């Protein structure tokens, strides 16, 4: 599935707003904790419309990047979709029996996923990559909403 | 066979075999001695950069490329690393396809990514096909204030605010092409060729694996020759001992 197709399925019949969240040093440090590696870049793109937002990340499973789309609504996961899987093993994470587990999940106060996700035998690294991307989307969405809420008061 | 003949044959073969495997014995003993002290000599932390070794190990030989943007050199080591002058600024997949300054930002086009950097070389964002970057990109240029992307399907005007690529009919006369880096950059980039640690090199030299299956066979043969050498040495010593004893009688 391409990014455009995923966006169309997340925002049927509407054109979502393209947004950017800027990352300061503190945010980058927090993101690095989720990802277990330094985050490269100073900004992240996302799409938003009617309280729904879509985040697309590329996370390394074992060796190759997995393109992961995460749709959020009211700070909870509406859907997780694997847009491109390039690894030779662990492709089970593409299937709904795995991705459907993320529906309705949020982030706890300790920035952890609010529900347990069952692993897939032989696909541990890919499962972890999808969990990291989902956690990152939930965290950045939370921060983006905070930034949006603080904007009018600054003006 | 008489004792005298036995002595002559064993000494002759001992000499021949000794001469034949002298080099291998030297390699085996020197590498063996060094390997016995790997930890104290910290051999695993000594890295060797060599294109000959990289070829022997079948490692990819990177082809560095560079391009000048606003009097600054943007270069790629042919593997992953991108440099602005001599500073490592980001990583992207080889080869480097183009680089251009547009709206105060530095844009670097690699095989699968478009990197956006501040003029100081701080990475702002990596645009990948997942974010809509067109496939089969070939070059990058700025013309009439537009950031143009050359692809297999034509030239596209790039709008990175809205992440949209629109086909256009204009194109520069010559697309800037990355070239072999100048000498001062080449030296730095060549130092980034894949490194092999000394411990691994010694192990593979000791076992002969450095030269593949043939090398292992040669080392096996030299080990067999060492066994033969000890036998011929014993036979020669024993024959001369018996001859001396008989002559005394």
Boltz contact constraints between the chains, C-beta under 6 A:
constraints:
  - contact:
      token1: [A, 3]
      token2: [B, 130]
      max_distance: 6.0
  - contact:
      token1: [A, 3]
      token2: [B, 132]
      max_distance: 6.0
  - contact:
      token1: [A, 18]
      token2: [B, 162]
      max_distance: 6.0
  - contact:
      token1: [A, 40]
      token2: [B, 123]
      max_distance: 6.0
  - contact:
      token1: [A, 41]
      token2: [B, 123]
      max_distance: 6.0
  - contact:
      token1: [A, 41]
      token2: [B, 125]
      max_distance: 6.0
  - contact:
      token1: [A, 42]
      token2: [B, 124]
      max_distance: 6.0
  - contact:
      token1: [A, 43]
      token2: [B, 125]
      max_distance: 6.0
  - contact:
      token1: [A, 56]
      token2: [B, 130]
      max_distance: 6.0
  - contact:
      token1: [A, 58]
      token2: [B, 130]
      max_distance: 6.0
  - contact:
      token1: [A, 67]
      token2: [B, 130]
      max_distance: 6.0
